[in-house]
Amino acid sequence: QVQLVESGGGSVESVGSLRLSCAASGYTDSSYCMGWFRQAPGKEPEGVAAIDSDGTSTVADSVKGRFTISQDNAKNTLYLAMNSLKPEDTAMYYCAASRVDCGEYALYTTLFGYWGQGTQVTVSS
């Protein structure tokens, strides 16, 4: 059974930084896509970044240059380093996993079949 557990959220001031972690278990696929999504109150979920089994990453234009996705395969952990945070980055952030490579749908929720419970990020101005 695949389990994804996020951590690292919190409250920061504008231009601050946070690093989110997602610990994955029960996941032994050699090909996969793992991603970060966010959802602000009253808004649709938004794909933030994704990375597949060969390390190829995709980052949304809204966070490009500020957010970095990475993975530590030895620890089965996915990370999202967030710098220069803005109030509009405030949202619940979710980790997600898919049993196929990311491809052109890397930032689409429909690609992913496994989701964590989320961790809240709040950025104040």
Backbone torsions as a table, in degrees:
resi	resn	phi	psi	omega
1	GLN	NA	125.7	-179.4
2	VAL	-78.0	131.3	175.0
3	GLN	-129.4	136.7	178.1
4	LEU	-125.1	125.9	-177.6
5	VAL	-127.2	115.2	179.5
6	GLU	-87.9	153.8	173.2
7	SER	-155.4	167.8	174.6
8	GLY	103.6	-4.9	178.1
9	GLY	-70.4	172.5	179.1
10	GLY	166.1	-167.4	179.7
11	SER	-111.0	129.6	178.6
12	VAL	-137.7	163.3	174.9
13	GLU	-87.5	160.1	178.5
14	SER	-51.8	142.5	-176.0
15	VAL	71.9	4.1	175.8
16	GLY	-76.8	-176.8	-176.9
17	SER	-133.8	151.6	172.7
18	LEU	-145.6	155.6	171.5
19	ARG	-126.5	120.0	177.2
20	LEU	-90.8	146.3	175.8
21	SER	-124.9	151.0	176.8
22	CYS	-136.6	109.5	178.9
23	ALA	-88.8	123.4	-177.9
24	ALA	-107.3	138.9	175.6
25	SER	-138.2	157.8	-179.9
26	GLY	70.8	24.1	-172.4
27	TYR	-129.5	107.3	-174.8
28	THR	-122.8	14.1	-177.4
29	ASP	-68.0	140.3	178.1
30	SER	-80.0	-26.0	175.1
31	SER	-113.5	131.7	-178.0
32	TYR	-164.2	167.9	170.6
33	CYS	-132.5	133.5	174.8
34	MET	-125.7	142.6	-173.7
35	GLY	-146.5	169.1	174.2
36	TRP	-118.5	133.0	175.8
37	PHE	-126.0	160.9	175.9
38	ARG	-140.6	153.5	177.5
39	GLN	-142.8	120.0	176.0
40	ALA	-91.5	155.3	-180.0
41	PRO	-55.2	129.7	177.9
42	GLY	78.5	5.6	-178.7
43	LYS	-120.8	160.6	176.5
44	GLU	-73.7	154.4	174.8
45	PRO	-60.7	145.4	-178.4
46	GLU	-126.0	129.4	174.2
47	GLY	-72.1	128.9	-176.7
48	VAL	-101.0	-52.2	-178.5
49	ALA	-162.0	155.1	178.6
50	ALA	-147.9	156.1	179.6
51	ILE	-145.6	141.0	-179.5
52	ASP	-110.7	-174.6	-168.5
53	SER	-63.6	-22.8	179.0
54	ASP	-96.6	7.3	176.2
55	GLY	91.5	-0.8	178.4
56	THR	-70.2	128.6	-176.7
57	SER	-117.9	154.3	176.2
58	THR	-130.0	133.8	-178.4
59	VAL	-129.4	136.0	179.7
60	ALA	-65.2	146.9	180.0
61	ASP	-58.7	-32.5	-176.3
62	SER	-66.4	-19.4	-178.4
63	VAL	-124.4	2.1	-176.9
64	LYS	-60.7	135.4	-178.4
65	GLY	87.9	-11.9	179.8
66	ARG	-117.8	-35.1	-178.1
67	PHE	-109.4	144.4	177.2
68	THR	-133.0	129.7	177.0
69	ILE	-100.8	141.3	178.1
70	SER	-152.0	169.1	179.9
71	GLN	-143.4	148.7	174.6
72	ASP	-118.3	99.6	-175.0
73	ASN	-65.0	-32.3	179.7
74	ALA	-64.4	-31.0	-179.1
75	LYS	-101.4	0.1	-176.6
76	ASN	50.4	46.6	-175.8
77	THR	-129.6	136.7	176.2
78	LEU	-106.1	143.4	-178.9
79	TYR	-126.9	155.7	170.4
80	LEU	-137.3	106.6	176.4
81	ALA	-87.6	123.5	-176.1
82	MET	-118.8	117.9	179.3
83	ASN	-118.6	164.5	179.6
84	SER	48.2	48.3	-176.8
85	LEU	-64.0	145.4	-179.9
86	LYS	-120.5	157.3	177.3
87	PRO	-55.1	-33.0	179.0
88	GLU	-70.7	-6.0	173.8
89	ASP	-83.9	-6.3	179.5
90	THR	-61.8	124.7	-177.0
91	ALA	-178.1	170.7	167.3
92	MET	-86.8	129.1	-178.2
93	TYR	-105.9	131.9	-177.3
94	TYR	-120.6	141.2	171.8
95	CYS	-93.5	142.8	-179.1
96	ALA	-141.6	153.3	-179.2
97	ALA	-136.5	147.2	178.5
98	SER	-133.1	151.4	179.4
99	ARG	-89.3	10.9	176.3
100	VAL	-127.3	161.4	177.2
101	ASP	-63.3	158.1	-174.4
102	CYS	-62.6	-55.7	-178.3
103	GLY	61.4	-154.4	-176.0
104	GLU	-75.1	-10.4	-179.6
105	TYR	-103.7	25.7	-174.4
106	ALA	-56.1	-32.1	-174.8
107	LEU	-107.9	20.6	178.2
108	TYR	-102.7	132.0	-179.3
109	THR	-61.2	-29.1	-175.0
110	THR	-67.1	-16.7	179.4
111	LEU	-73.8	-23.5	-166.6
112	PHE	-104.8	132.5	-178.6
113	GLY	-107.0	-8.1	-177.7
114	TYR	-127.8	135.5	-174.8
115	TRP	-136.5	146.1	172.0
116	GLY	-85.6	-178.2	-177.6
117	GLN	-84.9	-17.0	176.9
118	GLY	98.7	155.3	174.9
119	THR	-138.4	135.1	-173.4
120	GLN	-83.1	134.4	172.8
121	VAL	-120.2	124.5	179.7
122	THR	-125.1	123.8	-179.0
123	VAL	-116.7	121.1	-179.6
124	SER	-100.6	149.6	-178.1
125	SER	-85.6	NA	NA
